């Protein structure tokens, strides 16, 4: 069935989950009045409850019942729509059948994954088929990794416009206020379990180019570490205080490098990229930053060890937040984020890209990013590139304009 003959423009799979419900709420307010949207999940009663809470705009949205483990049901779902947006994770456990269905049907797909082993498996299993059917399989369409990916993309576009050469050393600094959901923790556990089951997944999580189209032809730029503890002024004189390891950096940096590879290394063959987060400027900031960096490493290591045994997994079940839970509405609305990306080009030009927004970055703002990604894939004129893609390579300028219209600040300044 051709795209023009599809029954729906967009299906939201996982609408009864925490972020799924936030995304459904966003779509009910932001989608065009004539958009053909359906909600999908495994429980018809829960889907009805979600739809009933969305107001008049969504009153007639159809409800589709499908389980993430039912390949036939997912194949049928994908064949009925132009775009599938999915919040059903951890994607390592539940995501591959739906990605396969969309690649096979030529249906565009957007998810929220921050799981490099899942993306690597999508690349290896579905790229050829998705290219053949014209499907855009777009991973990481939330706070992981849209601000990172689009900031570097707009730096590249500005350097081309100014004819100032390729990008070289590039660093993103993150400031944010937000909470943690059970789904995020569960995704971390899924990754640790995947490493325990197959040590090769450990290399995917640590190697800087593990998501590149062809890691073998990436340049050798020396060690690129995601661990950080340094004065912010070493990145740019305008910055003060200290920066530390950014927990999302190890994933985001791989996605940005993948974008560079998918674009034929348009950012530059000497493009070096890292991400850090602000630790503040107080006298104890260095100690806090060191503690944060060490705590992240220790927490990941402990999760990895405990995930190896049944007793450890039961302990994690008792102490960690449960899937489907997340920050309160007040916390979500009081959250915010700013990502500033600093770069220097081969001609010596300096730029800074800014991407900022209100609302908890991992939930309130992520629902906006994912919702607009789905609408962008459904309705906008996009690059012809197909396959397993990144937000920048799949949607680029069109998504930037959508997110600006949705209230986010996205801009580039020359230093």
Steps between C-alpha positions, in 0.01 A plus 500: 500500500640841402540781751213690338263208565582455868212521747689712754756779490644407840460224756630554854604161640528487878244772565415356844856536633642799689665681207246353259221677685690829496561461126133423436406814694743706293374361170139571599589868529757537221395275212305646206124467543480265203792278607405133505647380831450172684610382844644151537592270786419164650211600731178630339368617838811706575499643149140610546590669828787688336286614207218610730743728682621678186190709428293561191791511255574132559148374562484314170856368486486125431649256751721218374586199713842343447763344723871574455570125473234429235681539169189439288304768686788747467536425129130572453524821705799630304328433167206723597692821573754738352684547832535308825619681812592262781570553869505128587832422664746384600548468128753219539220290648199621306605712203640280223174344371342842440812641333503192277132546413554864400812427293311227317189711437679819395354676804690782666585436866614712796600386849656629822779248546824581678622142456798468261482118471139528381590757236798293384270201453251714306783621277629151432161333452278761338708752304491320166128427519410854614702653218317274257153591627579868562440478876667748732576315824592788730641425844538728803235764429485645852741677733714204399616619244324786319669800668844342452437394142329817379747735670792349309295482181423872516866580573589309185235683295623839628865418422400407145301822465796706623755292308716466810610137455427175679424451868786388726495485884137526611356479853143513625438630853168406661306685769175340611241448770298182481408168655551130432233246407481128553518454124840670482635278776353191336675588173832520684435161651418356158830625364695354792320167455588506129867545587482212746342281231737610222826682589513641145223738606745652748718615213196646324426705811857626546645538149454857370419387144294188573191646330682637196392377155846350453713515816798357312544816291459752782814710562732426790475818708645354817314423818155660527375448854155572637638545855562861605607714794641837396464875517228624266723783375719239328210447258427868444610815686136605541433204729560495875517232766547130435367233268461128564398180327160522329314173544340526156828590327614146416183446294459847352858521376458176305185634334671825399795309354253277315340809346841611379559160339155483339562844347830383350705655783370843403577634848865414438741208517671671796171556684550417870194509722426468871226594747520622861262651750535807719585430864463863609739761635485455879820435699400136537419455130819302424416252777139479388608448140747229600234331710250515215743348251603228746141431599394450141780251438434317828125488440538356153755247621277392789202461271708291262616268778157461659332438163710186448321295766136434585549615860657824381213563259249448782689753714492754218126440463451600864718813511468659156208705362238288326437521121203722421582746778652846472518855635187677621321749277636788709856369465458449127373852444773653718778330308713656229811439292765689305758339273781719367737351245834671438709435189797626303534449125808425291526869409500601867140627514320442831128437543259409778166329441224521760204267545279571801148440621270486798356194669679195637742411219455125518120508513310825435746628239561152363128460429518817289810380314356156432160633404647753257730232358197286420314789343810598304536149359132492412447839342824680405714493189817323612836384359472190284738305727352174630624229734588506869556871560553772759270799559738735318541283192132400475334835573764773541373848421133400500519373858694806614224726369232288663670509839553874477130541428429280804682751722855368516801725445732372227765739373864542395729795576849570373741574782 
